Amino acid sequence: MRIDKLIRVQRRDDVTTDDTALIDGQEYKVRQIQYVVDIRPRVMDLSLERLVHG
């Protein structure tokens, strides 16, 4: 697995590793979700792999 970007976002329980994210016009596949504890508001770290279309 290649990780191209790691982002921290507000926690959403409907995000899964079946999802993609569009950031600055680039599409990424969610490869891993890590829920961070003891932080308010609740957050999660998303490990993303850039998708190359072509």
PDBQT receptor file of N, H, CA, C and O in Angstrom, charges set to zero:
ATOM      1  N   MET A   1       0.853  -1.166   0.000  1.00  0.00    +0.000 N 
ATOM      2  CA  MET A   1       0.000   0.000   0.000  1.00  0.00    +0.000 C 
ATOM      3  C   MET A   1       0.906   1.239   0.000  1.00  0.00    +0.000 C 
ATOM      4  O   MET A   1       1.874   1.315   0.757  1.00  0.00    +0.000 OA
ATOM      5  N   ARG A   2       0.577   2.193  -0.853  1.00  0.00    +0.000 N 
ATOM      6  H   ARG A   2      -0.209   2.131  -1.468  1.00  0.00    +0.000 HD
ATOM      7  CA  ARG A   2       1.309   3.450  -0.929  1.00  0.00    +0.000 C 
ATOM      8  C   ARG A   2       0.430   4.554  -0.350  1.00  0.00    +0.000 C 
ATOM      9  O   ARG A   2      -0.733   4.686  -0.731  1.00  0.00    +0.000 OA
ATOM     10  N   ILE A   3       0.979   5.348   0.569  1.00  0.00    +0.000 N 
ATOM     11  H   ILE A   3       1.924   5.241   0.879  1.00  0.00    +0.000 HD
ATOM     12  CA  ILE A   3       0.239   6.463   1.154  1.00  0.00    +0.000 C 
ATOM     13  C   ILE A   3       0.854   7.756   0.627  1.00  0.00    +0.000 C 
ATOM     14  O   ILE A   3       2.047   8.004   0.799  1.00  0.00    +0.000 OA
ATOM     15  N   ASP A   4       0.019   8.582  -0.021  1.00  0.00    +0.000 N 
ATOM     16  H   ASP A   4      -0.951   8.381  -0.161  1.00  0.00    +0.000 HD
ATOM     17  CA  ASP A   4       0.492   9.839  -0.586  1.00  0.00    +0.000 C 
ATOM     18  C   ASP A   4       0.130  11.044   0.265  1.00  0.00    +0.000 C 
ATOM     19  O   ASP A   4       0.747  12.102   0.142  1.00  0.00    +0.000 OA
ATOM     20  N   LYS A   5      -0.856  10.891   1.119  1.00  0.00    +0.000 N 
ATOM     21  H   LYS A   5      -1.357  10.031   1.219  1.00  0.00    +0.000 HD
ATOM     22  CA  LYS A   5      -1.295  12.028   1.922  1.00  0.00    +0.000 C 
ATOM     23  C   LYS A   5      -1.960  11.503   3.192  1.00  0.00    +0.000 C 
ATOM     24  O   LYS A   5      -2.667  10.496   3.173  1.00  0.00    +0.000 OA
ATOM     25  N   LEU A   6      -1.714  12.217   4.305  1.00  0.00    +0.000 N 
ATOM     26  H   LEU A   6      -1.140  13.036   4.320  1.00  0.00    +0.000 HD
ATOM     27  CA  LEU A   6      -2.376  11.911   5.564  1.00  0.00    +0.000 C 
ATOM     28  C   LEU A   6      -3.060  13.191   6.011  1.00  0.00    +0.000 C 
ATOM     29  O   LEU A   6      -2.418  14.234   6.134  1.00  0.00    +0.000 OA
ATOM     30  N   ILE A   7      -4.370  13.112   6.257  1.00  0.00    +0.000 N 
ATOM     31  H   ILE A   7      -4.891  12.264   6.158  1.00  0.00    +0.000 HD
ATOM     32  CA  ILE A   7      -5.101  14.298   6.682  1.00  0.00    +0.000 C 
ATOM     33  C   ILE A   7      -5.876  13.995   7.962  1.00  0.00    +0.000 C 
ATOM     34  O   ILE A   7      -6.293  12.861   8.201  1.00  0.00    +0.000 OA
ATOM     35  N   ARG A   8      -6.059  15.024   8.772  1.00  0.00    +0.000 N 
ATOM     36  H   ARG A   8      -5.720  15.945   8.578  1.00  0.00    +0.000 HD
ATOM     37  CA  ARG A   8      -6.880  14.912   9.985  1.00  0.00    +0.000 C 
ATOM     38  C   ARG A   8      -8.129  15.734   9.755  1.00  0.00    +0.000 C 
ATOM     39  O   ARG A   8      -8.060  16.917   9.420  1.00  0.00    +0.000 OA
ATOM     40  N   VAL A   9      -9.274  15.095   9.939  1.00  0.00    +0.000 N 
ATOM     41  H   VAL A   9      -9.331  14.135  10.211  1.00  0.00    +0.000 HD
ATOM     42  CA  VAL A   9     -10.563  15.749   9.706  1.00  0.00    +0.000 C 
ATOM     43  C   VAL A   9     -11.498  15.446  10.861  1.00  0.00    +0.000 C 
ATOM     44  O   VAL A   9     -11.249  14.544  11.662  1.00  0.00    +0.000 OA
ATOM     45  N   GLN A  10     -12.580  16.214  10.936  1.00  0.00    +0.000 N 
ATOM     46  H   GLN A  10     -12.782  16.946  10.286  1.00  0.00    +0.000 HD
ATOM     47  CA  GLN A  10     -13.593  15.946  11.948  1.00  0.00    +0.000 C 
ATOM     48  C   GLN A  10     -14.168  14.558  11.711  1.00  0.00    +0.000 C 
ATOM     49  O   GLN A  10     -14.406  14.162  10.569  1.00  0.00    +0.000 OA
ATOM     50  N   ARG A  11     -14.385  13.831  12.779  1.00  0.00    +0.000 N 
ATOM     51  H   ARG A  11     -14.191  14.153  13.706  1.00  0.00    +0.000 HD
ATOM     52  CA  ARG A  11     -14.857  12.448  12.662  1.00  0.00    +0.000 C 
ATOM     53  C   ARG A  11     -16.256  12.386  12.060  1.00  0.00    +0.000 C 
ATOM     54  O   ARG A  11     -17.161  13.135  12.426  1.00  0.00    +0.000 OA
ATOM     55  N   ARG A  12     -16.385  11.456  11.120  1.00  0.00    +0.000 N 
ATOM     56  H   ARG A  12     -15.649  10.847  10.823  1.00  0.00    +0.000 HD
ATOM     57  CA  ARG A  12     -17.680  11.121  10.529  1.00  0.00    +0.000 C 
ATOM     58  C   ARG A  12     -17.766   9.610  10.495  1.00  0.00    +0.000 C 
ATOM     59  O   ARG A  12     -16.855   8.939  10.009  1.00  0.00    +0.000 OA
ATOM     60  N   ASP A  13     -18.845   9.083  11.003  1.00  0.00    +0.000 N 
ATOM     61  H   ASP A  13     -19.585   9.628  11.397  1.00  0.00    +0.000 HD
ATOM     62  CA  ASP A  13     -18.986   7.628  11.074  1.00  0.00    +0.000 C 
ATOM     63  C   ASP A  13     -19.375   6.992   9.749  1.00  0.00    +0.000 C 
ATOM     64  O   ASP A  13     -19.392   5.766   9.637  1.00  0.00    +0.000 OA
ATOM     65  N   ASP A  14     -19.692   7.815   8.729  1.00  0.00    +0.000 N 
ATOM     66  H   ASP A  14     -19.678   8.810   8.821  1.00  0.00    +0.000 HD
ATOM     67  CA  ASP A  14     -20.102   7.245   7.440  1.00  0.00    +0.000 C 
ATOM     68  C   ASP A  14     -18.945   7.139   6.445  1.00  0.00    +0.000 C 
ATOM     69  O   ASP A  14     -19.167   6.716   5.311  1.00  0.00    +0.000 OA
ATOM     70  N   VAL A  15     -17.725   7.505   6.824  1.00  0.00    +0.000 N 
ATOM     71  H   VAL A  15     -17.545   7.849   7.746  1.00  0.00    +0.000 HD
ATOM     72  CA  VAL A  15     -16.560   7.381   5.939  1.00  0.00    +0.000 C 
ATOM     73  C   VAL A  15     -15.992   5.979   6.073  1.00  0.00    +0.000 C 
ATOM     74  O   VAL A  15     -15.812   5.480   7.184  1.00  0.00    +0.000 OA
ATOM     75  N   THR A  16     -15.705   5.336   4.926  1.00  0.00    +0.000 N 
ATOM     76  H   THR A  16     -15.851   5.742   4.024  1.00  0.00    +0.000 HD
ATOM     77  CA  THR A  16     -15.140   3.988   4.928  1.00  0.00    +0.000 C 
ATOM     78  C   THR A  16     -13.979   3.919   3.940  1.00  0.00    +0.000 C 
ATOM     79  O   THR A  16     -13.716   4.872   3.207  1.00  0.00    +0.000 OA
ATOM     80  N   THR A  17     -13.300   2.796   3.930  1.00  0.00    +0.000 N 
ATOM     81  H   THR A  17     -13.514   2.021   4.526  1.00  0.00    +0.000 HD
ATOM     82  CA  THR A  17     -12.200   2.591   2.986  1.00  0.00    +0.000 C 
ATOM     83  C   THR A  17     -12.713   2.320   1.569  1.00  0.00    +0.000 C 
ATOM     84  O   THR A  17     -11.914   2.107   0.658  1.00  0.00    +0.000 OA
ATOM     85  N   ASP A  18     -14.009   2.325   1.376  1.00  0.00    +0.000 N 
ATOM     86  H   ASP A  18     -14.659   2.497   2.116  1.00  0.00    +0.000 HD
ATOM     87  CA  ASP A  18     -14.590   2.240   0.030  1.00  0.00    +0.000 C 
ATOM     88  C   ASP A  18     -14.724   3.620  -0.602  1.00  0.00    +0.000 C 
ATOM     89  O   ASP A  18     -15.084   3.732  -1.774  1.00  0.00    +0.000 OA
ATOM     90  N   ASP A  19     -14.436   4.681   0.170  1.00  0.00    +0.000 N 
ATOM     91  H   ASP A  19     -14.143   4.590   1.122  1.00  0.00    +0.000 HD
ATOM     92  CA  ASP A  19     -14.645   6.051  -0.287  1.00  0.00    +0.000 C 
ATOM     93  C   ASP A  19     -13.416   6.635  -0.972  1.00  0.00    +0.000 C 
ATOM     94  O   ASP A  19     -12.298   6.137  -0.830  1.00  0.00    +0.000 OA
ATOM     95  N   THR A  20     -13.660   7.700  -1.713  1.00  0.00    +0.000 N 
ATOM     96  H   THR A  20     -14.568   8.104  -1.829  1.00  0.00    +0.000 HD
ATOM     97  CA  THR A  20     -12.593   8.511  -2.286  1.00  0.00    +0.000 C 
ATOM     98  C   THR A  20     -12.768   9.940  -1.785  1.00  0.00    +0.000 C 
ATOM     99  O   THR A  20     -13.841  10.330  -1.325  1.00  0.00    +0.000 OA
ATOM    100  N   ALA A  21     -11.693  10.704  -1.887  1.00  0.00    +0.000 N 
ATOM    101  H   ALA A  21     -10.821  10.387  -2.261  1.00  0.00    +0.000 HD
ATOM    102  CA  ALA A  21     -11.721  12.106  -1.460  1.00  0.00    +0.000 C 
ATOM    103  C   ALA A  21     -11.155  12.955  -2.594  1.00  0.00    +0.000 C 
ATOM    104  O   ALA A  21     -10.196  12.557  -3.256  1.00  0.00    +0.000 OA
ATOM    105  N   LEU A  22     -11.746  14.114  -2.812  1.00  0.00    +0.000 N 
ATOM    106  H   LEU A  22     -12.525  14.437  -2.274  1.00  0.00    +0.000 HD
ATOM    107  CA  LEU A  22     -11.259  15.060  -3.814  1.00  0.00    +0.000 C 
ATOM    108  C   LEU A  22     -10.620  16.227  -3.070  1.00  0.00    +0.000 C 
ATOM    109  O   LEU A  22     -11.297  16.958  -2.346  1.00  0.00    +0.000 OA
ATOM    110  N   ILE A  23      -9.301  16.398  -3.255  1.00  0.00    +0.000 N 
ATOM    111  H   ILE A  23      -8.751  15.804  -3.843  1.00  0.00    +0.000 HD
ATOM    112  CA  ILE A  23      -8.547  17.447  -2.575  1.00  0.00    +0.000 C 
ATOM    113  C   ILE A  23      -7.750  18.211  -3.619  1.00  0.00    +0.000 C 
ATOM    114  O   ILE A  23      -6.907  17.642  -4.312  1.00  0.00    +0.000 OA
ATOM    115  N   ASP A  24      -8.026  19.507  -3.725  1.00  0.00    +0.000 N 
ATOM    116  H   ASP A  24      -8.711  19.969  -3.163  1.00  0.00    +0.000 HD
ATOM    117  CA  ASP A  24      -7.318  20.370  -4.685  1.00  0.00    +0.000 C 
ATOM    118  C   ASP A  24      -7.346  19.790  -6.094  1.00  0.00    +0.000 C 
ATOM    119  O   ASP A  24      -6.344  19.839  -6.807  1.00  0.00    +0.000 OA
ATOM    120  N   GLY A  25      -8.486  19.244  -6.496  1.00  0.00    +0.000 N 
ATOM    121  H   GLY A  25      -9.300  19.204  -5.916  1.00  0.00    +0.000 HD
ATOM    122  CA  GLY A  25      -8.643  18.716  -7.845  1.00  0.00    +0.000 C 
ATOM    123  C   GLY A  25      -8.041  17.339  -8.057  1.00  0.00    +0.000 C 
ATOM    124  O   GLY A  25      -8.098  16.816  -9.170  1.00  0.00    +0.000 OA
ATOM    125  N   GLN A  26      -7.467  16.738  -7.026  1.00  0.00    +0.000 N 
ATOM    126  H   GLN A  26      -7.420  17.163  -6.122  1.00  0.00    +0.000 HD
ATOM    127  CA  GLN A  26      -6.846  15.414  -7.124  1.00  0.00    +0.000 C 
ATOM    128  C   GLN A  26      -7.700  14.406  -6.369  1.00  0.00    +0.000 C 
ATOM    129  O   GLN A  26      -8.182  14.691  -5.273  1.00  0.00    +0.000 OA
ATOM    130  N   GLU A  27      -7.885  13.235  -6.950  1.00  0.00    +0.000 N 
ATOM    131  H   GLU A  27      -7.493  13.003  -7.840  1.00  0.00    +0.000 HD
ATOM    132  CA  GLU A  27      -8.714  12.203  -6.323  1.00  0.00    +0.000 C 
ATOM    133  C   GLU A  27      -7.833  11.213  -5.565  1.00  0.00    +0.000 C 
ATOM    134  O   GLU A  27      -6.795  10.770  -6.058  1.00  0.00    +0.000 OA
ATOM    135  N   TYR A  28      -8.278  10.879  -4.353  1.00  0.00    +0.000 N 
ATOM    136  H   TYR A  28      -9.121  11.238  -3.953  1.00  0.00    +0.000 HD
ATOM    137  CA  TYR A  28      -7.543   9.959  -3.483  1.00  0.00    +0.000 C 
ATOM    138  C   TYR A  28      -8.468   8.858  -2.992  1.00  0.00    +0.000 C 
ATOM    139  O   TYR A  28      -9.656   9.084  -2.762  1.00  0.00    +0.000 OA
ATOM    140  N   LYS A  29      -7.913   7.671  -2.836  1.00  0.00    +0.000 N 
ATOM    141  H   LYS A  29      -6.948   7.487  -3.023  1.00  0.00    +0.000 HD
ATOM    142  CA  LYS A  29      -8.620   6.527  -2.263  1.00  0.00    +0.000 C 
ATOM    143  C   LYS A  29      -8.326   6.480  -0.770  1.00  0.00    +0.000 C 
ATOM    144  O   LYS A  29      -7.166   6.574  -0.368  1.00  0.00    +0.000 OA
ATOM    145  N   VAL A  30      -9.357   6.337   0.054  1.00  0.00    +0.000 N 
ATOM    146  H   VAL A  30     -10.299   6.261  -0.273  1.00  0.00    +0.000 HD
ATOM    147  CA  VAL A  30      -9.160   6.193   1.498  1.00  0.00    +0.000 C 
ATOM    148  C   VAL A  30      -8.632   4.786   1.744  1.00  0.00    +0.000 C 
ATOM    149  O   VAL A  30      -9.326   3.803   1.483  1.00  0.00    +0.000 OA
ATOM    150  N   ARG A  31      -7.406   4.691   2.246  1.00  0.00    +0.000 N 
ATOM    151  H   ARG A  31      -6.843   5.489   2.458  1.00  0.00    +0.000 HD
ATOM    152  CA  ARG A  31      -6.780   3.390   2.488  1.00  0.00    +0.000 C 
ATOM    153  C   ARG A  31      -6.867   2.957   3.941  1.00  0.00    +0.000 C 
ATOM    154  O   ARG A  31      -6.931   1.762   4.231  1.00  0.00    +0.000 OA
ATOM    155  N   GLN A  32      -6.871   3.923   4.863  1.00  0.00    +0.000 N 
ATOM    156  H   GLN A  32      -6.820   4.894   4.627  1.00  0.00    +0.000 HD
ATOM    157  CA  GLN A  32      -6.928   3.575   6.281  1.00  0.00    +0.000 C 
ATOM    158  C   GLN A  32      -7.583   4.713   7.050  1.00  0.00    +0.000 C 
ATOM    159  O   GLN A  32      -7.408   5.887   6.724  1.00  0.00    +0.000 OA
ATOM    160  N   ILE A  33      -8.335   4.344   8.072  1.00  0.00    +0.000 N 
ATOM    161  H   ILE A  33      -8.477   3.390   8.337  1.00  0.00    +0.000 HD
ATOM    162  CA  ILE A  33      -8.983   5.318   8.948  1.00  0.00    +0.000 C 
ATOM    163  C   ILE A  33      -8.539   5.013  10.374  1.00  0.00    +0.000 C 
ATOM    164  O   ILE A  33      -8.643   3.879  10.842  1.00  0.00    +0.000 OA
ATOM    165  N   GLN A  34      -8.041   6.043  11.056  1.00  0.00    +0.000 N 
ATOM    166  H   GLN A  34      -7.956   6.965  10.676  1.00  0.00    +0.000 HD
ATOM    167  CA  GLN A  34      -7.637   5.884  12.444  1.00  0.00    +0.000 C 
ATOM    168  C   GLN A  34      -8.391   6.922  13.270  1.00  0.00    +0.000 C 
ATOM    169  O   GLN A  34      -8.345   8.118  12.984  1.00  0.00    +0.000 OA
ATOM    170  N   TYR A  35      -9.083   6.440  14.294  1.00  0.00    +0.000 N 
ATOM    171  H   TYR A  35      -9.120   5.468  14.526  1.00  0.00    +0.000 HD
ATOM    172  CA  TYR A  35      -9.855   7.330  15.157  1.00  0.00    +0.000 C 
ATOM    173  C   TYR A  35      -8.969   7.778  16.316  1.00  0.00    +0.000 C 
ATOM    174  O   TYR A  35      -8.451   6.956  17.071  1.00  0.00    +0.000 OA
ATOM    175  N   VAL A  36      -8.806   9.079  16.441  1.00  0.00    +0.000 N 
ATOM    176  H   VAL A  36      -9.227   9.747  15.828  1.00  0.00    +0.000 HD
ATOM    177  CA  VAL A  36      -7.944   9.644  17.480  1.00  0.00    +0.000 C 
ATOM    178  C   VAL A  36      -8.773   9.823  18.751  1.00  0.00    +0.000 C 
ATOM    179  O   VAL A  36      -9.858  10.404  18.716  1.00  0.00    +0.000 OA
ATOM    180  N   VAL A  37      -8.257   9.322  19.866  1.00  0.00    +0.000 N 
ATOM    181  H   VAL A  37      -7.376   8.850  19.894  1.00  0.00    +0.000 HD
ATOM    182  CA  VAL A  37      -8.987   9.413  21.132  1.00  0.00    +0.000 C 
ATOM    183  C   VAL A  37      -8.486  10.606  21.937  1.00  0.00    +0.000 C 
ATOM    184  O   VAL A  37      -7.400  11.129  21.689  1.00  0.00    +0.000 OA
ATOM    185  N   ASP A  38      -9.283  11.018  22.888  1.00  0.00    +0.000 N 
ATOM    186  H   ASP A  38     -10.166  10.593  23.089  1.00  0.00    +0.000 HD
ATOM    187  CA  ASP A  38      -8.937  12.090  23.823  1.00  0.00    +0.000 C 
ATOM    188  C   ASP A  38      -8.735  13.444  23.162  1.00  0.00    +0.000 C 
ATOM    189  O   ASP A  38      -8.001  14.276  23.694  1.00  0.00    +0.000 OA
ATOM    190  N   ILE A  39      -9.362  13.689  22.019  1.00  0.00    +0.000 N 
ATOM    191  H   ILE A  39      -9.958  13.013  21.586  1.00  0.00    +0.000 HD
ATOM    192  CA  ILE A  39      -9.329  14.991  21.360  1.00  0.00    +0.000 C 
ATOM    193  C   ILE A  39     -10.768  15.408  21.109  1.00  0.00    +0.000 C 
ATOM    194  O   ILE A  39     -11.578  14.626  20.610  1.00  0.00    +0.000 OA
ATOM    195  N   ARG A  40     -11.073  16.644  21.461  1.00  0.00    +0.000 N 
ATOM    196  H   ARG A  40     -10.415  17.278  21.866  1.00  0.00    +0.000 HD
ATOM    197  CA  ARG A  40     -12.396  17.212  21.204  1.00  0.00    +0.000 C 
ATOM    198  C   ARG A  40     -12.239  18.430  20.341  1.00  0.00    +0.000 C 
ATOM    199  O   ARG A  40     -11.367  19.240  20.653  1.00  0.00    +0.000 OA
ATOM    200  N   PRO A  41     -12.987  18.642  19.294  1.00  0.00    +0.000 N 
ATOM    201  CA  PRO A  41     -14.003  17.727  18.798  1.00  0.00    +0.000 C 
ATOM    202  C   PRO A  41     -13.360  16.444  18.282  1.00  0.00    +0.000 C 
ATOM    203  O   PRO A  41     -12.160  16.388  18.017  1.00  0.00    +0.000 OA
ATOM    204  N   ARG A  42     -14.190  15.422  18.149  1.00  0.00    +0.000 N 
ATOM    205  H   ARG A  42     -15.165  15.468  18.365  1.00  0.00    +0.000 HD
ATOM    206  CA  ARG A  42     -13.700  14.119  17.703  1.00  0.00    +0.000 C 
ATOM    207  C   ARG A  42     -13.132  14.220  16.295  1.00  0.00    +0.000 C 
ATOM    208  O   ARG A  42     -13.726  14.857  15.425  1.00  0.00    +0.000 OA
ATOM    209  N   VAL A  43     -11.973  13.586  16.070  1.00  0.00    +0.000 N 
ATOM    210  H   VAL A  43     -11.491  13.068  16.776  1.00  0.00    +0.000 HD
ATOM    211  CA  VAL A  43     -11.298  13.642  14.771  1.00  0.00    +0.000 C 
ATOM    212  C   VAL A  43     -10.878  12.247  14.338  1.00  0.00    +0.000 C 
ATOM    213  O   VAL A  43     -10.897  11.295  15.118  1.00  0.00    +0.000 OA
ATOM    214  N   MET A  44     -10.497  12.157  13.069  1.00  0.00    +0.000 N 
ATOM    215  H   MET A  44     -10.482  12.930  12.436  1.00  0.00    +0.000 HD
ATOM    216  CA  MET A  44      -9.954  10.907  12.527  1.00  0.00    +0.000 C 
ATOM    217  C   MET A  44      -8.851  11.260  11.543  1.00  0.00    +0.000 C 
ATOM    218  O   MET A  44      -8.880  12.316  10.911  1.00  0.00    +0.000 OA
ATOM    219  N   ASP A  45      -7.882  10.368  11.422  1.00  0.00    +0.000 N 
ATOM    220  H   ASP A  45      -7.859   9.510  11.936  1.00  0.00    +0.000 HD
ATOM    221  CA  ASP A  45      -6.808  10.513  10.446  1.00  0.00    +0.000 C 
ATOM    222  C   ASP A  45      -7.114   9.599   9.267  1.00  0.00    +0.000 C 
ATOM    223  O   ASP A  45      -7.415   8.417   9.436  1.00  0.00    +0.000 OA
ATOM    224  N   LEU A  46      -7.030  10.167   8.078  1.00  0.00    +0.000 N 
ATOM    225  H   LEU A  46      -6.786  11.127   7.940  1.00  0.00    +0.000 HD
ATOM    226  CA  LEU A  46      -7.257   9.388   6.855  1.00  0.00    +0.000 C 
ATOM    227  C   LEU A  46      -5.944   9.245   6.107  1.00  0.00    +0.000 C 
ATOM    228  O   LEU A  46      -5.286  10.238   5.799  1.00  0.00    +0.000 OA
ATOM    229  N   SER A  47      -5.563   8.013   5.818  1.00  0.00    +0.000 N 
ATOM    230  H   SER A  47      -6.097   7.205   6.069  1.00  0.00    +0.000 HD
ATOM    231  CA  SER A  47      -4.402   7.737   4.974  1.00  0.00    +0.000 C 
ATOM    232  C   SER A  47      -4.935   7.585   3.554  1.00  0.00    +0.000 C 
ATOM    233  O   SER A  47      -5.825   6.776   3.293  1.00  0.00    +0.000 OA
ATOM    234  N   LEU A  48      -4.376   8.377   2.643  1.00  0.00    +0.000 N 
ATOM    235  H   LEU A  48      -3.653   9.035   2.855  1.00  0.00    +0.000 HD
ATOM    236  CA  LEU A  48      -4.908   8.461   1.284  1.00  0.00    +0.000 C 
ATOM    237  C   LEU A  48      -3.869   8.070   0.248  1.00  0.00    +0.000 C 
ATOM    238  O   LEU A  48      -2.685   8.378   0.386  1.00  0.00    +0.000 OA
ATOM    239  N   GLU A  49      -4.331   7.385  -0.791  1.00  0.00    +0.000 N 
ATOM    240  H   GLU A  49      -5.293   7.135  -0.902  1.00  0.00    +0.000 HD
ATOM    241  CA  GLU A  49      -3.493   7.035  -1.940  1.00  0.00    +0.000 C 
ATOM    242  C   GLU A  49      -4.023   7.774  -3.162  1.00  0.00    +0.000 C 
ATOM    243  O   GLU A  49      -5.206   7.677  -3.489  1.00  0.00    +0.000 OA
ATOM    244  N   ARG A  50      -3.145   8.510  -3.831  1.00  0.00    +0.000 N 
ATOM    245  H   ARG A  50      -2.184   8.588  -3.565  1.00  0.00    +0.000 HD
ATOM    246  CA  ARG A  50      -3.570   9.273  -5.007  1.00  0.00    +0.000 C 
ATOM    247  C   ARG A  50      -3.943   8.333  -6.146  1.00  0.00    +0.000 C 
ATOM    248  O   ARG A  50      -3.206   7.399  -6.459  1.00  0.00    +0.000 OA
ATOM    249  N   LEU A  51      -5.083   8.587  -6.756  1.00  0.00    +0.000 N 
ATOM    250  H   LEU A  51      -5.682   9.346  -6.501  1.00  0.00    +0.000 HD
ATOM    251  CA  LEU A  51      -5.538   7.794  -7.896  1.00  0.00    +0.000 C 
ATOM    252  C   LEU A  51      -5.074   8.451  -9.186  1.00  0.00    +0.000 C 
ATOM    253  O   LEU A  51      -5.195   9.663  -9.364  1.00  0.00    +0.000 OA
ATOM    254  N   VAL A  52      -4.550   7.640 -10.069  1.00  0.00    +0.000 N 
ATOM    255  H   VAL A  52      -4.452   6.655  -9.924  1.00  0.00    +0.000 HD
ATOM    256  CA  VAL A  52      -4.075   8.134 -11.361  1.00  0.00    +0.000 C 
ATOM    257  C   VAL A  52      -5.009   7.573 -12.415  1.00  0.00    +0.000 C 
ATOM    258  O   VAL A  52      -5.137   6.359 -12.573  1.00  0.00    +0.000 OA
ATOM    259  N   HIS A  53      -5.658   8.473 -13.133  1.00  0.00    +0.000 N 
ATOM    260  H   HIS A  53      -5.554   9.459 -13.005  1.00  0.00    +0.000 HD
ATOM    261  CA  HIS A  53      -6.563   8.059 -14.204  1.00  0.00    +0.000 C 
ATOM    262  C   HIS A  53      -5.848   8.234 -15.536  1.00  0.00    +0.000 C 
ATOM    263  O   HIS A  53      -5.175   9.236 -15.774  1.00  0.00    +0.000 OA
ATOM    264  N   GLY A  54      -6.007   7.254 -16.383  1.00  0.00    +0.000 N 
ATOM    265  H   GLY A  54      -6.554   6.440 -16.190  1.00  0.00    +0.000 HD
ATOM    266  CA  GLY A  54      -5.359   7.448 -17.665  1.00  0.00    +0.000 C 
ATOM    267  C   GLY A  54      -5.279   6.253 -18.462  1.00  0.00    +0.000 C 
ATOM    268  O   GLY A  54      -4.750   6.286 -19.573  1.00  0.00    +0.000 OA
TER     269      GLY A  54
